Amino acid sequence: MANLYLIGKPFADTAVGLAREDPGAEVVLLQDGVYLSVQALLAAGKKVYAVSSDVDRRGLSGKIGRGVGLIDYPQLVDLLLANKVLNFV
Amino acid sequence: MAQRRILFTINHAPFGSIHYTEGLRAVLGATSGIDEHEVDVLYLGDGVYFALRGVDRSDTLKYIDTLAKAGRKLKVDQLSLEERRIAREDVAPDVEVISRPAVRELIAKADFTAGF
């Protein structure tokens, strides 16, 4: 079970800082969180996902960082149920 | 459901939203009832402004007093304080300042977390 950090824009600094140092962290970018730079997280070897509907409606399809997995809501629910969730949205 | 350990994180700064007070109300709810869950309350990010000495607690005092009677101390993230140039002596004396490793330990120990 991973620590699943749900990250939106308002609390991104704290959330990204915590997740980067957390060996058990996986990250889901939600809402305006899809605008965040995730290079530091990817460089730290973290799994990073973004909710595809939040990406698409912001016109970011094809622009989201390489290494970021796109997930839909059913996949998000699976992740929520399988992991310990830390909410930063 | 049996007793669980729940970490409540409060990220919203006090005032202007219901989160700072509703978060504490939820904490109290979790400590009461049949299961009487073990709770920790942690202020992170702009949430740490609630820990300042002299913050108006008139709408949260009853929650904080009840938690104190149950032996629960509010905790605040040292790094979030430092990032906002808040000195330790500006933090209310009943709030415990904890390091990032201690924050990670709280996360690791928790069965669930709830963010406000």
N, CA and C atoms of all chains as a GROMACS GRO file, in nm:
protein
  615
    1MET      N    1   0.085  -0.120   0.000
    1MET     CA    2   0.000   0.000   0.000
    1MET      C    3   0.088   0.125   0.000
    2ALA      N    4   0.063   0.211  -0.095
    2ALA     CA    5   0.141   0.336  -0.104
    2ALA      C    6   0.070   0.447  -0.025
    3ASN      N    7   0.143   0.556  -0.001
    3ASN     CA    8   0.080   0.679   0.046
    3ASN      C    9   0.043   0.758  -0.079
    4LEU      N   10  -0.086   0.771  -0.105
    4LEU     CA   11  -0.133   0.833  -0.228
    4LEU      C   12  -0.164   0.980  -0.202
    5TYR      N   13  -0.081   1.068  -0.256
    5TYR     CA   14  -0.098   1.212  -0.236
    5TYR      C   15  -0.187   1.267  -0.346
    6LEU      N   16  -0.304   1.319  -0.310
    6LEU     CA   17  -0.392   1.386  -0.406
    6LEU      C   18  -0.354   1.533  -0.405
    7ILE      N   19  -0.309   1.583  -0.518
    7ILE     CA   20  -0.253   1.719  -0.518
    7ILE      C   21  -0.326   1.809  -0.616
    8GLY      N   22  -0.380   1.918  -0.562
    8GLY     CA   23  -0.436   2.025  -0.644
    8GLY      C   24  -0.341   2.144  -0.638
    9LYS      N   25  -0.384   2.258  -0.683
    9LYS     CA   26  -0.294   2.374  -0.690
    9LYS      C   27  -0.270   2.442  -0.554
   10PRO      N   28  -0.376   2.466  -0.474
   10PRO     CA   29  -0.355   2.554  -0.358
   10PRO      C   30  -0.249   2.506  -0.258
   11PHE      N   31  -0.240   2.375  -0.236
   11PHE     CA   32  -0.148   2.325  -0.133
   11PHE      C   33  -0.032   2.248  -0.194
   12ALA      N   34  -0.001   2.280  -0.319
   12ALA     CA   35   0.096   2.201  -0.395
   12ALA      C   36   0.235   2.204  -0.332
   13ASP      N   37   0.278   2.319  -0.282
   13ASP     CA   38   0.415   2.328  -0.229
   13ASP      C   39   0.436   2.229  -0.116
   14THR      N   40   0.346   2.231  -0.021
   14THR     CA   41   0.357   2.139   0.093
   14THR      C   42   0.348   1.995   0.046
   15ALA      N   43   0.249   1.969  -0.040
   15ALA     CA   44   0.223   1.831  -0.081
   15ALA      C   45   0.340   1.773  -0.160
   16VAL      N   46   0.393   1.851  -0.255
   16VAL     CA   47   0.504   1.801  -0.337
   16VAL      C   48   0.628   1.779  -0.249
   17GLY      N   49   0.652   1.873  -0.157
   17GLY     CA   50   0.766   1.859  -0.065
   17GLY      C   51   0.757   1.733   0.018
   18LEU      N   52   0.638   1.707   0.071
   18LEU     CA   53   0.620   1.586   0.152
   18LEU      C   54   0.633   1.459   0.068
   19ALA      N   55   0.569   1.460  -0.047
   19ALA     CA   56   0.568   1.340  -0.132
   19ALA      C   57   0.708   1.306  -0.181
   20ARG      N   58   0.786   1.410  -0.212
   20ARG     CA   59   0.920   1.388  -0.266
   20ARG      C   60   1.007   1.313  -0.166
   21GLU      N   61   0.987   1.344  -0.038
   21GLU     CA   62   1.070   1.282   0.067
   21GLU      C   63   1.012   1.151   0.118
   22ASP      N   64   0.893   1.116   0.074
   22ASP     CA   65   0.824   0.999   0.128
   22ASP      C   66   0.854   0.878   0.041
   23PRO      N   67   0.927   0.780   0.093
   23PRO     CA   68   0.964   0.665   0.010
   23PRO      C   69   0.842   0.586  -0.039
   24GLY      N   70   0.730   0.598   0.031
   24GLY     CA   71   0.611   0.522  -0.008
   24GLY      C   72   0.511   0.604  -0.088
   25ALA      N   73   0.556   0.716  -0.146
   25ALA     CA   74   0.459   0.808  -0.208
   25ALA      C   75   0.426   0.773  -0.352
   26GLU      N   76   0.298   0.786  -0.386
   26GLU     CA   77   0.254   0.797  -0.525
   26GLU      C   78   0.165   0.921  -0.530
   27VAL      N   79   0.157   0.981  -0.648
   27VAL     CA   80   0.093   1.113  -0.658
   27VAL      C   81  -0.016   1.111  -0.765
   28VAL      N   82  -0.129   1.173  -0.733
   28VAL     CA   83  -0.232   1.197  -0.834
   28VAL      C   84  -0.254   1.348  -0.844
   29LEU      N   85  -0.242   1.400  -0.966
   29LEU     CA   86  -0.268   1.542  -0.991
   29LEU      C   87  -0.415   1.558  -1.030
   30LEU      N   88  -0.481   1.650  -0.960
   30LEU     CA   89  -0.624   1.671  -0.982
   30LEU      C   90  -0.651   1.819  -1.009
   31GLN      N   91  -0.758   1.845  -1.079
   31GLN     CA   92  -0.801   1.983  -1.104
   31GLN      C   93  -0.682   2.067  -1.152
   32ASP      N   94  -0.660   2.187  -1.094
   32ASP     CA   95  -0.548   2.270  -1.140
   32ASP      C   96  -0.412   2.211  -1.103
   33GLY      N   97  -0.411   2.105  -1.028
   33GLY     CA   98  -0.286   2.035  -0.998
   33GLY      C   99  -0.218   1.983  -1.124
   34VAL      N  100  -0.296   1.966  -1.233
   34VAL     CA  101  -0.236   1.915  -1.357
   34VAL      C  102  -0.142   2.019  -1.420
   35TYR      N  103  -0.150   2.144  -1.374
   35TYR     CA  104  -0.056   2.246  -1.425
   35TYR      C  105   0.082   2.236  -1.360
   36LEU      N  106   0.094   2.161  -1.254
   36LEU     CA  107   0.219   2.161  -1.176
   36LEU      C  108   0.333   2.095  -1.252
   37SER      N  109   0.452   2.144  -1.223
   37SER     CA  110   0.571   2.077  -1.273
   37SER      C  111   0.601   1.959  -1.181
   38VAL      N  112   0.620   1.843  -1.239
   38VAL     CA  113   0.642   1.724  -1.156
   38VAL      C  114   0.781   1.665  -1.176
   39GLN      N  115   0.869   1.745  -1.235
   39GLN     CA  116   1.004   1.694  -1.263
   39GLN      C  117   1.071   1.642  -1.136
   40ALA      N  118   1.056   1.719  -1.026
   40ALA     CA  119   1.122   1.681  -0.900
   40ALA      C  120   1.069   1.546  -0.851
   41LEU      N  121   0.938   1.525  -0.868
   41LEU     CA  122   0.879   1.399  -0.823
   41LEU      C  123   0.924   1.282  -0.910
   42LEU      N  124   0.925   1.305  -1.040
   42LEU     CA  125   0.968   1.198  -1.131
   42LEU      C  126   1.116   1.166  -1.110
   43ALA      N  127   1.195   1.273  -1.088
   43ALA     CA  128   1.338   1.252  -1.066
   43ALA      C  129   1.362   1.173  -0.938
   44ALA      N  130   1.269   1.189  -0.841
   44ALA     CA  131   1.281   1.115  -0.715
   44ALA      C  132   1.223   0.974  -0.727
   45GLY      N  133   1.181   0.938  -0.848
   45GLY     CA  134   1.134   0.801  -0.873
   45GLY      C  135   0.990   0.777  -0.833
   46LYS      N  136   0.912   0.884  -0.814
   46LYS     CA  137   0.772   0.865  -0.772
   46LYS      C  138   0.683   0.835  -0.892
   47LYS      N  139   0.582   0.752  -0.867
   47LYS     CA  140   0.479   0.730  -0.968
   47LYS      C  141   0.387   0.851  -0.965
   48VAL      N  142   0.362   0.910  -1.081
   48VAL     CA  143   0.274   1.028  -1.087
   48VAL      C  144   0.163   1.002  -1.188
   49TYR      N  145   0.040   1.027  -1.145
   49TYR     CA  146  -0.076   1.014  -1.232
   49TYR      C  147  -0.145   1.151  -1.243
   50ALA      N  148  -0.216   1.170  -1.353
   50ALA     CA  149  -0.301   1.288  -1.367
   50ALA      C  150  -0.438   1.242  -1.415
   51VAL      N  151  -0.542   1.307  -1.365
   51VAL     CA  152  -0.679   1.271  -1.404
   51VAL      C  153  -0.704   1.325  -1.545
   52SER      N  154  -0.733   1.233  -1.637
   52SER     CA  155  -0.735   1.269  -1.779
   52SER      C  156  -0.842   1.372  -1.812
   53SER      N  157  -0.958   1.366  -1.745
   53SER     CA  158  -1.062   1.465  -1.777
   53SER      C  159  -1.017   1.606  -1.736
   54ASP      N  160  -0.940   1.616  -1.625
   54ASP     CA  161  -0.888   1.748  -1.584
   54ASP      C  162  -0.780   1.797  -1.681
   55VAL      N  163  -0.705   1.703  -1.738
   55VAL     CA  164  -0.603   1.738  -1.837
   55VAL      C  165  -0.670   1.784  -1.967
   56ASP      N  166  -0.767   1.705  -2.012
   56ASP     CA  167  -0.830   1.731  -2.142
   56ASP      C  168  -0.903   1.866  -2.144
   57ARG      N  169  -0.978   1.893  -2.035
   57ARG     CA  170  -1.061   2.014  -2.038
   57ARG      C  171  -0.975   2.140  -2.029
   58ARG      N  172  -0.850   2.125  -1.987
   58ARG     CA  173  -0.759   2.240  -1.984
   58ARG      C  174  -0.674   2.249  -2.111
   59GLY      N  175  -0.704   2.163  -2.207
   59GLY     CA  176  -0.633   2.168  -2.334
   59GLY      C  177  -0.489   2.121  -2.324
   60LEU      N  178  -0.462   2.036  -2.224
   60LEU     CA  179  -0.323   1.993  -2.201
   60LEU      C  180  -0.293   1.854  -2.256
   61SER      N  181  -0.391   1.797  -2.330
   61SER     CA  182  -0.367   1.664  -2.385
   61SER      C  183  -0.242   1.668  -2.471
   62GLY      N  184  -0.153   1.574  -2.452
   62GLY     CA  185  -0.029   1.571  -2.530
   62GLY      C  186   0.079   1.662  -2.474
   63LYS      N  187   0.043   1.747  -2.377
   63LYS     CA  188   0.143   1.839  -2.321
   63LYS      C  189   0.185   1.798  -2.180
   64ILE      N  190   0.113   1.703  -2.125
   64ILE     CA  191   0.144   1.662  -1.987
   64ILE      C  192   0.279   1.588  -1.987
   65GLY      N  193   0.352   1.605  -1.880
   65GLY     CA  194   0.489   1.554  -1.875
   65GLY      C  195   0.503   1.406  -1.908
   66ARG      N  196   0.610   1.374  -1.976
   66ARG     CA  197   0.640   1.234  -2.003
   66ARG      C  198   0.663   1.164  -1.870
   67GLY      N  199   0.612   1.046  -1.855
   67GLY     CA  200   0.629   0.977  -1.728
   67GLY      C  201   0.509   0.991  -1.636
   68VAL      N  202   0.415   1.078  -1.675
   68VAL     CA  203   0.292   1.095  -1.596
   68VAL      C  204   0.185   1.005  -1.656
   69GLY      N  205   0.126   0.920  -1.573
   69GLY     CA  206   0.023   0.829  -1.621
   69GLY      C  207  -0.114   0.895  -1.619
   70LEU      N  208  -0.186   0.885  -1.729
   70LEU     CA  209  -0.321   0.942  -1.733
   70LEU      C  210  -0.421   0.837  -1.684
   71ILE      N  211  -0.509   0.879  -1.592
   71ILE     CA  212  -0.608   0.786  -1.537
   71ILE      C  213  -0.746   0.848  -1.546
   72ASP      N  214  -0.848   0.761  -1.554
   72ASP     CA  215  -0.986   0.811  -1.552
   72ASP      C  216  -1.042   0.795  -1.410
   73TYR      N  217  -1.166   0.833  -1.390
   73TYR     CA  218  -1.222   0.830  -1.254
   73TYR      C  219  -1.232   0.689  -1.197
   74PRO      N  220  -1.276   0.588  -1.276
   74PRO     CA  221  -1.277   0.452  -1.218
   74PRO      C  222  -1.138   0.408  -1.171
   75GLN      N  223  -1.034   0.445  -1.246
   75GLN     CA  224  -0.898   0.410  -1.204
   75GLN      C  225  -0.858   0.487  -1.078
   76LEU      N  226  -0.903   0.613  -1.070
   76LEU     CA  227  -0.876   0.692  -0.949
   76LEU      C  228  -0.940   0.626  -0.828
   77VAL      N  229  -1.063   0.580  -0.844
   77VAL     CA  230  -1.133   0.514  -0.733
   77VAL      C  231  -1.056   0.389  -0.689
   78ASP      N  232  -1.007   0.312  -0.786
   78ASP     CA  233  -0.928   0.193  -0.751
   78ASP      C  234  -0.805   0.233  -0.669
   79LEU      N  235  -0.739   0.340  -0.710
   79LEU     CA  236  -0.620   0.385  -0.636
   79LEU      C  237  -0.658   0.432  -0.495
   80LEU      N  238  -0.771   0.503  -0.485
   80LEU     CA  239  -0.814   0.554  -0.354
   80LEU      C  240  -0.840   0.439  -0.257
   81LEU      N  241  -0.900   0.333  -0.310
   81LEU     CA  242  -0.936   0.221  -0.223
   81LEU      C  243  -0.816   0.134  -0.188
   82ALA      N  244  -0.715   0.136  -0.273
   82ALA     CA  245  -0.601   0.044  -0.254
   82ALA      C  246  -0.490   0.106  -0.169
   83ASN      N  247  -0.497   0.237  -0.144
   83ASN     CA  248  -0.385   0.305  -0.080
   83ASN      C  249  -0.429   0.392   0.037
   84LYS      N  250  -0.329   0.441   0.112
   84LYS     CA  251  -0.357   0.540   0.217
   84LYS      C  252  -0.356   0.678   0.152
   85VAL      N  253  -0.468   0.747   0.162
   85VAL     CA  254  -0.486   0.871   0.087
   85VAL      C  255  -0.448   0.993   0.172
   86LEU      N  256  -0.369   1.082   0.114
   86LEU     CA  257  -0.340   1.211   0.178
   86LEU      C  258  -0.394   1.320   0.087
   87ASN      N  259  -0.493   1.393   0.137
   87ASN     CA  260  -0.566   1.487   0.052
   87ASN      C  261  -0.506   1.628   0.059
   88PHE      N  262  -0.459   1.676  -0.055
   88PHE     CA  263  -0.409   1.814  -0.065
   88PHE      C  264  -0.481   1.887  -0.178
   89VAL      N  265  -0.611   1.868  -0.187
   89VAL     CA  266  -0.690   1.933  -0.291
   89VAL      C  267  -0.781   2.036  -0.225
   90MET      N  268  -1.679  -0.112   1.327
   90MET     CA  269  -1.539  -0.083   1.299
   90MET      C  270  -1.463  -0.064   1.430
   91ALA      N  271  -1.347  -0.119   1.433
   91ALA     CA  272  -1.266  -0.107   1.554
   91ALA      C  273  -1.197   0.029   1.560
   92GLN      N  274  -1.129   0.048   1.670
   92GLN     CA  275  -1.056   0.175   1.687
   92GLN      C  276  -0.945   0.187   1.582
   93ARG      N  277  -0.934   0.304   1.524
   93ARG     CA  278  -0.832   0.331   1.424
   93ARG      C  279  -0.754   0.455   1.463
   94ARG      N  280  -0.638   0.469   1.399
   94ARG     CA  281  -0.559   0.589   1.421
   94ARG      C  282  -0.579   0.680   1.298
   95ILE      N  283  -0.626   0.800   1.320
   95ILE     CA  284  -0.660   0.890   1.210
   95ILE      C  285  -0.576   1.017   1.222
   96LEU      N  286  -0.512   1.052   1.113
   96LEU     CA  287  -0.436   1.177   1.108
   96LEU      C  288  -0.519   1.282   1.034
   97PHE      N  289  -0.549   1.391   1.102
   97PHE     CA  290  -0.618   1.504   1.039
   97PHE      C  291  -0.514   1.609   1.003
   98THR      N  292  -0.509   1.644   0.876
   98THR     CA  293  -0.418   1.752   0.834
   98THR      C  294  -0.503   1.873   0.800
   99ILE      N  295  -0.458   1.989   0.846
   99ILE     CA  296  -0.531   2.113   0.816
   99ILE      C  297  -0.437   2.204   0.738
  100ASN      N  298  -0.472   2.225   0.612
  100ASN     CA  299  -0.390   2.303   0.519
  100ASN      C  300  -0.441   2.445   0.498
  101HIS      N  301  -0.568   2.465   0.526
  101HIS     CA  302  -0.627   2.597   0.504
  101HIS      C  303  -0.589   2.691   0.617
  102ALA      N  304  -0.555   2.813   0.582
  102ALA     CA  305  -0.531   2.916   0.684
  102ALA      C  306  -0.662   2.945   0.756
  103PRO      N  307  -0.653   2.992   0.882
  103PRO     CA  308  -0.777   3.023   0.953
  103PRO      C  309  -0.849   3.142   0.889
  104PHE      N  310  -0.978   3.141   0.905
  104PHE     CA  311  -1.067   3.250   0.864
  104PHE      C  312  -1.086   3.256   0.711
  105GLY      N  313  -1.205   3.299   0.674
  105GLY     CA  314  -1.237   3.309   0.532
  105GLY      C  315  -1.287   3.178   0.473
  106SER      N  316  -1.278   3.070   0.548
  106SER     CA  317  -1.335   2.943   0.502
  106SER      C  318  -1.375   2.865   0.627
  107ILE      N  319  -1.449   2.755   0.606
  107ILE     CA  320  -1.494   2.679   0.722
  107ILE      C  321  -1.394   2.570   0.761
  108HIS      N  322  -1.288   2.553   0.682
  108HIS     CA  323  -1.203   2.436   0.700
  108HIS      C  324  -1.135   2.428   0.836
  109TYR      N  325  -1.083   2.542   0.885
  109TYR     CA  326  -1.005   2.537   1.009
  109TYR      C  327  -1.091   2.496   1.128
  110THR      N  328  -1.218   2.534   1.124
  110THR     CA  329  -1.304   2.498   1.236
  110THR      C  330  -1.375   2.365   1.213
  111GLU      N  331  -1.416   2.339   1.087
  111GLU     CA  332  -1.482   2.212   1.056
  111GLU      C  333  -1.384   2.095   1.072
  112GLY      N  334  -1.258   2.120   1.043
  112GLY     CA  335  -1.156   2.016   1.061
  112GLY      C  336  -1.150   1.972   1.206
  113LEU      N  337  -1.149   2.069   1.296
  113LEU     CA  338  -1.142   2.035   1.439
  113LEU      C  339  -1.271   1.969   1.486
  114ARG      N  340  -1.383   2.012   1.429
  114ARG     CA  341  -1.511   1.948   1.465
  114ARG      C  342  -1.511   1.801   1.424
  115ALA      N  343  -1.455   1.775   1.304
  115ALA     CA  344  -1.446   1.637   1.256
  115ALA      C  345  -1.354   1.554   1.346
  116VAL      N  346  -1.246   1.616   1.391
  116VAL     CA  347  -1.152   1.546   1.481
  116VAL      C  348  -1.227   1.501   1.606
  117LEU      N  349  -1.304   1.593   1.660
  117LEU     CA  350  -1.378   1.563   1.782
  117LEU      C  351  -1.479   1.450   1.757
  118GLY      N  352  -1.544   1.454   1.641
  118GLY     CA  353  -1.637   1.347   1.605
  118GLY      C  354  -1.568   1.212   1.602
  119ALA      N  355  -1.447   1.210   1.550
  119ALA     CA  356  -1.373   1.085   1.538
  119ALA      C  357  -1.330   1.031   1.674
  120THR      N  358  -1.309   1.121   1.771
  120THR     CA  359  -1.263   1.075   1.902
  120THR      C  360  -1.379   1.025   1.988
  121SER      N  361  -1.502   1.062   1.947
  121SER     CA  362  -1.616   1.022   2.030
  121SER      C  363  -1.688   0.904   1.965
  122GLY      N  364  -1.805   0.870   2.014
  122GLY     CA  365  -1.878   0.756   1.960
  122GLY      C  366  -1.823   0.625   2.014
  123ILE      N  367  -1.867   0.516   1.954
  123ILE     CA  368  -1.834   0.382   2.006
  123ILE      C  369  -1.685   0.354   1.994
  124ASP      N  370  -1.627   0.396   1.880
  124ASP     CA  371  -1.492   0.351   1.852
  124ASP      C  372  -1.384   0.436   1.917
  125GLU      N  373  -1.413   0.562   1.947
  125GLU     CA  374  -1.317   0.651   2.010
  125GLU      C  375  -1.179   0.640   1.943
  126HIS      N  376  -1.175   0.676   1.815
  126HIS     CA  377  -1.051   0.663   1.739
  126HIS      C  378  -0.939   0.747   1.798
  127GLU      N  379  -0.818   0.698   1.780
  127GLU     CA  380  -0.699   0.775   1.818
  127GLU      C  381  -0.676   0.880   1.709
  128VAL      N  382  -0.661   1.005   1.747
  128VAL     CA  383  -0.646   1.108   1.645
  128VAL      C  384  -0.518   1.189   1.666
  129ASP      N  385  -0.466   1.239   1.555
  129ASP     CA  386  -0.362   1.341   1.559
  129ASP      C  387  -0.408   1.456   1.470
  130VAL      N  388  -0.377   1.578   1.512
  130VAL     CA  389  -0.411   1.696   1.432
  130VAL      C  390  -0.282   1.765   1.394
  131LEU      N  391  -0.262   1.782   1.264
  131LEU     CA  392  -0.137   1.839   1.215
  131LEU      C  393  -0.166   1.958   1.122
  132TYR      N  394  -0.105   2.072   1.154
  132TYR     CA  395  -0.118   2.190   1.069
  132TYR      C  396   0.000   2.196   0.972
  133LEU      N  397  -0.033   2.209   0.844
  133LEU     CA  398   0.067   2.211   0.737
  133LEU      C  399   0.043   2.333   0.648
  134GLY      N  400   0.148   2.375   0.577
  134GLY     CA  401   0.131   2.484   0.481
  134GLY      C  402   0.074   2.609   0.549
  135ASP      N  403  -0.018   2.678   0.480
  135ASP     CA  404  -0.079   2.798   0.538
  135ASP      C  405  -0.164   2.766   0.662
  136GLY      N  406  -0.195   2.639   0.680
  136GLY     CA  407  -0.269   2.599   0.800
  136GLY      C  408  -0.196   2.636   0.927
  137VAL      N  409  -0.063   2.650   0.919
  137VAL     CA  410   0.016   2.677   1.040
  137VAL      C  411  -0.017   2.815   1.099
  138TYR      N  412  -0.078   2.902   1.020
  138TYR     CA  413  -0.114   3.034   1.076
  138TYR      C  414  -0.212   3.020   1.193
  139PHE      N  415  -0.283   2.909   1.196
  139PHE     CA  416  -0.375   2.887   1.309
  139PHE      C  417  -0.298   2.869   1.440
  140ALA      N  418  -0.173   2.824   1.430
  140ALA     CA  419  -0.095   2.794   1.551
  140ALA      C  420  -0.035   2.918   1.615
  141LEU      N  421  -0.052   3.034   1.550
  141LEU     CA  422   0.009   3.156   1.606
  141LEU      C  423  -0.052   3.191   1.741
  142ARG      N  424   0.035   3.236   1.829
  142ARG     CA  425  -0.008   3.293   1.956
  142ARG      C  426  -0.101   3.411   1.926
  143GLY      N  427  -0.212   3.419   1.992
  143GLY     CA  428  -0.298   3.536   1.974
  143GLY      C  429  -0.404   3.520   1.866
  144VAL      N  430  -0.406   3.406   1.796
  144VAL     CA  431  -0.513   3.383   1.698
  144VAL      C  432  -0.646   3.372   1.771
  145ASP      N  433  -0.749   3.431   1.715
  145ASP     CA  434  -0.882   3.426   1.775
  145ASP      C  435  -0.936   3.282   1.769
  146ARG      N  436  -0.953   3.222   1.885
  146ARG     CA  437  -1.003   3.084   1.889
  146ARG      C  438  -1.147   3.077   1.935
  147SER      N  439  -1.218   3.190   1.928
  147SER     CA  440  -1.351   3.190   1.990
  147SER      C  441  -1.444   3.085   1.928
  148ASP      N  442  -1.427   3.052   1.800
  148ASP     CA  443  -1.516   2.952   1.740
  148ASP      C  444  -1.456   2.811   1.738
  149THR      N  445  -1.339   2.794   1.799
  149THR     CA  446  -1.279   2.660   1.802
  149THR      C  447  -1.239   2.617   1.943
  150LEU      N  448  -1.253   2.709   2.038
  150LEU     CA  449  -1.202   2.685   2.173
  150LEU      C  450  -1.260   2.560   2.236
  151LYS      N  451  -1.391   2.538   2.216
  151LYS     CA  452  -1.453   2.422   2.282
  151LYS      C  453  -1.397   2.291   2.225
  152TYR      N  454  -1.364   2.292   2.096
  152TYR     CA  455  -1.305   2.170   2.038
  152TYR      C  456  -1.165   2.148   2.093
  153ILE      N  457  -1.086   2.256   2.097
  153ILE     CA  458  -0.947   2.245   2.143
  153ILE      C  459  -0.943   2.203   2.290
  154ASP      N  460  -1.032   2.261   2.371
  154ASP     CA  461  -1.036   2.226   2.513
  154ASP      C  462  -1.071   2.079   2.532
  155THR      N  463  -1.168   2.031   2.454
  155THR     CA  464  -1.208   1.891   2.466
  155THR      C  465  -1.094   1.798   2.426
  156LEU      N  466  -1.024   1.835   2.318
  156LEU     CA  467  -0.910   1.753   2.274
  156LEU      C  468  -0.799   1.755   2.380
  157ALA      N  469  -0.777   1.872   2.439
  157ALA     CA  470  -0.674   1.883   2.543
  157ALA      C  471  -0.708   1.794   2.662
  158LYS      N  472  -0.837   1.792   2.698
  158LYS     CA  473  -0.880   1.707   2.811
  158LYS      C  474  -0.859   1.559   2.779
  159ALA      N  475  -0.867   1.526   2.649
  159ALA     CA  476  -0.845   1.387   2.607
  159ALA      C  477  -0.697   1.359   2.586
  160GLY      N  478  -0.613   1.457   2.621
  160GLY     CA  479  -0.468   1.435   2.612
  160GLY      C  480  -0.412   1.452   2.472
  161ARG      N  481  -0.490   1.514   2.384
  161ARG     CA  482  -0.445   1.533   2.245
  161ARG      C  483  -0.389   1.673   2.227
  162LYS      N  484  -0.267   1.681   2.174
  162LYS     CA  485  -0.205   1.811   2.153
  162LYS      C  486  -0.203   1.841   2.003
  163LEU      N  487  -0.235   1.964   1.966
  163LEU     CA  488  -0.227   2.003   1.825
  163LEU      C  489  -0.079   2.007   1.786
  164LYS      N  490  -0.050   1.967   1.662
  164LYS     CA  491   0.088   1.966   1.615
  164LYS      C  492   0.102   2.055   1.492
  165VAL      N  493   0.220   2.114   1.477
  165VAL     CA  494   0.243   2.202   1.363
  165VAL      C  495   0.378   2.167   1.300
  166ASP      N  496   0.381   2.171   1.167
  166ASP     CA  497   0.499   2.132   1.090
  166ASP      C  498   0.605   2.243   1.095
  167GLN      N  499   0.722   2.208   1.146
  167GLN     CA  500   0.829   2.307   1.163
  167GLN      C  501   0.871   2.369   1.030
  168LEU      N  502   0.880   2.287   0.925
  168LEU     CA  503   0.925   2.338   0.795
  168LEU      C  504   0.827   2.442   0.739
  169SER      N  505   0.697   2.415   0.754
  169SER     CA  506   0.597   2.512   0.708
  169SER      C  507   0.609   2.643   0.785
  170LEU      N  508   0.642   2.634   0.915
  170LEU     CA  509   0.666   2.756   0.994
  170LEU      C  510   0.786   2.832   0.939
  171GLU      N  511   0.895   2.758   0.917
  171GLU     CA  512   1.019   2.822   0.869
  171GLU      C  513   0.998   2.888   0.733
  172GLU      N  514   0.926   2.819   0.645
  172GLU     CA  515   0.901   2.875   0.511
  172GLU      C  516   0.824   3.007   0.518
  173ARG      N  517   0.749   3.024   0.626
  173ARG     CA  518   0.670   3.147   0.644
  173ARG      C  519   0.735   3.241   0.744
  174ARG      N  520   0.859   3.212   0.781
  174ARG     CA  521   0.936   3.295   0.875
  174ARG      C  522   0.862   3.317   1.006
  175ILE      N  523   0.799   3.212   1.052
  175ILE     CA  524   0.731   3.219   1.182
  175ILE      C  525   0.825   3.159   1.287
  176ALA      N  526   0.859   3.240   1.387
  176ALA     CA  527   0.950   3.193   1.491
  176ALA      C  528   0.876   3.103   1.589
  177ARG      N  529   0.953   3.014   1.650
  177ARG     CA  530   0.894   2.919   1.744
  177ARG      C  531   0.822   2.992   1.859
  178GLU      N  532   0.880   3.106   1.901
  178GLU     CA  533   0.818   3.176   2.015
  178GLU      C  534   0.687   3.244   1.976
  179ASP      N  535   0.659   3.251   1.847
  179ASP     CA  536   0.531   3.306   1.803
  179ASP      C  537   0.421   3.200   1.795
  180VAL      N  538   0.460   3.076   1.822
  180VAL     CA  539   0.362   2.966   1.819
  180VAL      C  540   0.299   2.954   1.958
  181ALA      N  541   0.168   2.933   1.962
  181ALA     CA  542   0.096   2.920   2.090
  181ALA      C  543   0.158   2.807   2.173
  182PRO      N  544   0.168   2.828   2.305
  182PRO     CA  545   0.239   2.730   2.389
  182PRO      C  546   0.173   2.593   2.396
  183ASP      N  547   0.045   2.584   2.363
  183ASP     CA  548  -0.020   2.452   2.371
  183ASP      C  549  -0.010   2.375   2.238
  184VAL      N  550   0.065   2.430   2.141
  184VAL     CA  551   0.082   2.361   2.012
  184VAL      C  552   0.225   2.307   2.003
  185GLU      N  553   0.237   2.182   1.963
  185GLU     CA  554   0.368   2.117   1.956
  185GLU      C  555   0.429   2.132   1.816
  186VAL      N  556   0.550   2.183   1.809
  186VAL     CA  557   0.620   2.196   1.680
  186VAL      C  558   0.693   2.065   1.652
  187ILE      N  559   0.668   2.007   1.535
  187ILE     CA  560   0.734   1.878   1.504
  187ILE      C  561   0.810   1.887   1.370
  188SER      N  562   0.914   1.807   1.360
  188SER     CA  563   1.002   1.806   1.243
  188SER      C  564   0.937   1.728   1.128
  189ARG      N  565   0.994   1.741   1.007
  189ARG     CA  566   0.944   1.664   0.893
  189ARG      C  567   0.954   1.513   0.914
  190PRO      N  568   1.068   1.464   0.969
  190PRO     CA  569   1.070   1.319   0.997
  190PRO      C  570   0.955   1.277   1.090
  191ALA      N  571   0.923   1.363   1.187
  191ALA     CA  572   0.812   1.331   1.277
  191ALA      C  573   0.678   1.335   1.203
  192VAL      N  574   0.667   1.427   1.106
  192VAL     CA  575   0.546   1.433   1.022
  192VAL      C  576   0.531   1.302   0.944
  193ARG      N  577   0.643   1.259   0.886
  193ARG     CA  578   0.636   1.134   0.808
  193ARG      C  579   0.599   1.015   0.896
  194GLU      N  580   0.647   1.019   1.020
  194GLU     CA  581   0.614   0.912   1.114
  194GLU      C  582   0.464   0.911   1.144
  195LEU      N  583   0.405   1.030   1.161
  195LEU     CA  584   0.260   1.038   1.185
  195LEU      C  585   0.183   0.979   1.067
  196ILE      N  586   0.231   1.012   0.945
  196ILE     CA  587   0.164   0.960   0.824
  196ILE      C  588   0.175   0.807   0.823
  197ALA      N  589   0.293   0.759   0.855
  197ALA     CA  590   0.316   0.614   0.851
  197ALA      C  591   0.230   0.542   0.954
  198LYS      N  592   0.212   0.603   1.071
  198LYS     CA  593   0.138   0.538   1.180
  198LYS      C  594  -0.012   0.539   1.157
  199ALA      N  595  -0.060   0.635   1.075
  199ALA     CA  596  -0.205   0.652   1.060
  199ALA      C  597  -0.267   0.541   0.976
  200ASP      N  598  -0.384   0.495   1.018
  200ASP     CA  599  -0.462   0.403   0.934
  200ASP      C  600  -0.533   0.481   0.824
  201PHE      N  601  -0.577   0.601   0.857
  201PHE     CA  602  -0.644   0.688   0.760
  201PHE      C  603  -0.596   0.831   0.782
  202THR      N  604  -0.612   0.912   0.679
  202THR     CA  605  -0.590   1.055   0.699
  202THR      C  606  -0.712   1.129   0.644
  203ALA      N  607  -0.733   1.249   0.695
  203ALA     CA  608  -0.840   1.334   0.643
  203ALA      C  609  -0.783   1.475   0.630
  204GLY      N  610  -0.802   1.537   0.514
  204GLY     CA  611  -0.744   1.669   0.490
  204GLY      C  612  -0.848   1.779   0.494
  205PHE      N  613  -0.816   1.889   0.559
  205PHE     CA  614  -0.907   2.005   0.564
  205PHE      C  615  -0.833   2.131   0.522
   0.00000   0.00000   0.00000
